[in-house]
């Protein structure tokens, strides 16, 4: 870890990261987890077998779909299990809208935290993967991380509403997410 005259710390240790930036990062990670939970709940709700309320479709490893495949696979699952429903297009759009914030989250979570600027509360990360036409470096400010977190929060809320509409129309008024986990 070295610090230059501009207030940049290279290869920062955790204690060199400004607390406000660390909190923004943590909030983004938590909102991403909430979004992923809502995706799994939607998958399980759509695939639900009325004779087996403990079907955890969305929690099975083979159903952990990557962000670029989700809209297509969810559309196929909806058509297979529920047929043509009015929510399909909106669900596909929300899942596609989640690609960019998921990419940003993955970049932050899986790249090298190259430098941190204390004066600007910004982190520069370097991706460990080189892709043609893509810069390996990106800057993330506290504000940008909060915006990503807000996107995940909004996407999760919208998916929840669409799932609730499907369940209500299907008559799942008493459907409870806790039914998706097996009792031990």
C-alpha positions as CSV (number, residue, x, y, z in Angstrom):
1,X,0.0,0.0,0.0
2,X,1.4,3.4,-1.1
3,X,0.0,6.9,-1.0
4,X,1.0,9.6,-3.5
5,X,0.7,13.4,-3.1
6,X,-2.8,13.5,-4.7
7,X,-4.2,11.4,-1.8
8,X,-4.4,8.2,-3.8
9,X,-3.7,5.0,-2.0
10,X,-2.7,2.2,-4.3
11,X,-3.7,-1.4,-3.5
12,X,-5.6,-0.1,-0.4
13,X,-6.1,-2.1,2.7
14,X,-9.6,-2.1,4.1
15,X,-8.8,0.6,6.7
16,X,-7.7,3.0,3.9
17,X,-11.2,2.9,2.3
18,X,-13.3,5.9,3.5
19,X,-16.1,4.6,5.7
20,X,-18.8,6.3,3.6
21,X,-17.5,4.4,0.5
22,X,-17.4,1.1,2.4
23,X,-21.0,1.7,3.5
24,X,-22.1,2.5,0.0
25,X,-20.4,-0.7,-1.2
26,X,-22.1,-2.7,1.5
27,X,-25.5,-1.2,0.7
28,X,-25.1,-2.0,-3.0
29,X,-24.2,-5.6,-2.1
30,X,-27.2,-6.0,0.2
31,X,-29.6,-4.5,-2.4
32,X,-28.1,-6.9,-5.0
33,X,-28.8,-9.8,-2.6
34,X,-32.4,-8.6,-2.2
35,X,-32.8,-8.4,-6.0
36,X,-31.5,-11.9,-6.4
37,X,-33.8,-13.2,-3.7
38,X,-36.8,-11.6,-5.6
39,X,-35.6,-13.3,-8.8
40,X,-35.5,-16.7,-7.0
41,X,-38.9,-16.0,-5.5
42,X,-40.4,-15.2,-8.9
43,X,-38.9,-18.3,-10.4
44,X,-40.2,-20.5,-7.6
45,X,-43.7,-18.9,-7.8
46,X,-44.0,-19.4,-11.5
47,X,-42.7,-23.0,-11.3
48,X,-44.8,-23.8,-8.2
49,X,-46.4,-27.1,-8.0
50,X,-49.7,-26.8,-6.0
51,X,-49.2,-30.3,-4.8
52,X,-45.7,-29.6,-3.4
53,X,-45.5,-26.1,-1.9
54,X,-41.8,-26.9,-0.9
55,X,-40.7,-26.8,-4.5
56,X,-37.7,-24.4,-4.4
57,X,-37.2,-24.0,-8.1
58,X,-35.3,-20.7,-7.8
59,X,-32.9,-22.0,-5.2
60,X,-31.7,-25.1,-7.2
61,X,-28.2,-24.7,-8.6
62,X,-29.3,-25.6,-12.1
63,X,-31.8,-22.7,-12.1
64,X,-29.2,-20.0,-11.1
65,X,-29.4,-18.3,-14.4
66,X,-26.8,-15.7,-15.5
67,X,-28.1,-12.1,-16.0
68,X,-27.9,-12.2,-19.8
69,X,-30.0,-15.4,-20.0
70,X,-32.6,-14.6,-17.4
71,X,-35.2,-12.8,-19.5
72,X,-35.2,-15.5,-22.1
73,X,-35.3,-18.4,-19.6
74,X,-37.9,-16.7,-17.4
75,X,-40.1,-16.1,-20.5
76,X,-39.9,-19.7,-21.4
77,X,-40.7,-20.8,-17.8
78,X,-43.7,-18.5,-17.7
79,X,-45.0,-19.8,-21.0
80,X,-44.4,-23.4,-20.0
81,X,-46.0,-23.1,-16.5
82,X,-48.6,-20.3,-16.9
83,X,-49.1,-19.8,-20.6
84,X,-49.5,-16.3,-22.0
85,X,-49.8,-13.7,-19.2
86,X,-49.8,-10.0,-19.2
87,X,-46.7,-9.6,-16.9
88,X,-44.3,-11.5,-19.1
89,X,-43.0,-8.6,-21.1
90,X,-42.5,-6.4,-18.0
91,X,-40.7,-9.2,-16.2
92,X,-38.4,-9.7,-19.2
93,X,-37.7,-5.9,-19.4
94,X,-36.8,-5.7,-15.7
95,X,-34.5,-8.7,-15.9
96,X,-32.8,-7.1,-19.0
97,X,-32.6,-3.8,-17.1
98,X,-30.7,-5.6,-14.3
99,X,-27.8,-6.5,-16.6
100,X,-25.9,-3.2,-16.3
101,X,-26.1,-2.8,-12.5
102,X,-25.2,-6.5,-12.1
103,X,-22.1,-6.0,-14.3
104,X,-21.1,-3.0,-12.3
105,X,-21.6,-4.9,-9.0
106,X,-19.6,-7.9,-10.3
107,X,-16.9,-5.5,-11.5
108,X,-16.6,-4.1,-8.0
109,X,-16.9,-7.4,-6.2
110,X,-14.6,-9.5,-8.3
111,X,-11.9,-7.0,-9.5
112,X,-8.8,-5.7,-7.8
113,X,-9.3,-2.5,-5.9
114,X,-6.5,-0.7,-7.5
115,X,-6.6,2.7,-5.8
116,X,-8.7,4.8,-3.5
117,X,-8.9,8.5,-3.4
118,X,-9.6,9.8,0.1
119,X,-10.4,13.4,-1.1
120,X,-13.0,12.3,-3.6
121,X,-14.2,9.1,-1.9
122,X,-13.7,7.1,-5.1
123,X,-12.3,3.7,-5.8
124,X,-10.6,2.6,-9.0
125,X,-10.9,-1.1,-9.8
126,X,-9.1,-3.2,-12.4
127,X,-10.9,-6.2,-13.9
128,X,-8.9,-9.4,-13.9
129,X,-10.4,-10.2,-17.3
130,X,-9.4,-8.5,-20.6
131,X,-12.3,-8.1,-23.0
132,X,-11.8,-6.7,-26.5
133,X,-13.0,-3.1,-26.7
134,X,-13.5,-2.9,-22.9
135,X,-11.4,-0.8,-20.5
136,X,-10.3,-3.0,-17.5
137,X,-10.3,0.1,-15.2
138,X,-13.4,1.8,-13.9
139,X,-14.0,4.4,-11.2
140,X,-16.7,4.0,-8.6
141,X,-17.7,6.9,-6.4
142,X,-19.9,6.7,-3.3
143,X,-22.7,8.3,-5.4
144,X,-22.4,5.8,-8.2
145,X,-22.5,2.8,-5.7
146,X,-25.6,4.4,-4.1
147,X,-27.2,4.7,-7.6
148,X,-26.5,1.0,-8.4
149,X,-28.0,0.0,-5.0
150,X,-31.1,2.1,-5.8
151,X,-31.5,0.4,-9.2
152,X,-31.4,-3.0,-7.5
153,X,-33.9,-1.8,-4.9
154,X,-36.3,-0.5,-7.6
155,X,-35.9,-3.6,-9.8
156,X,-36.6,-5.9,-6.8
157,X,-39.7,-3.9,-5.8
158,X,-41.1,-4.0,-9.4
159,X,-40.5,-7.8,-9.6
160,X,-42.2,-8.2,-6.3
161,X,-45.3,-6.3,-7.6
162,X,-45.4,-8.4,-10.7
163,X,-45.0,-11.7,-8.8
164,X,-47.8,-10.6,-6.4
165,X,-50.1,-9.8,-9.3
166,X,-49.5,-13.3,-10.7
167,X,-50.1,-15.0,-7.4
168,X,-53.2,-12.9,-6.6
169,X,-54.8,-13.7,-10.0
170,X,-53.9,-17.4,-9.6
171,X,-55.5,-17.4,-6.1
172,X,-52.4,-17.7,-4.0
173,X,-53.7,-15.1,-1.5
174,X,-52.1,-17.0,1.3
175,X,-48.9,-17.9,-0.5
176,X,-46.0,-17.2,1.8
177,X,-42.3,-17.1,0.8
178,X,-41.5,-19.1,3.9
179,X,-43.2,-22.0,2.3
180,X,-40.3,-22.1,-0.2
181,X,-37.9,-23.4,2.4
182,X,-37.9,-26.8,3.9
183,X,-38.5,-27.1,7.6
184,X,-35.6,-28.9,9.3
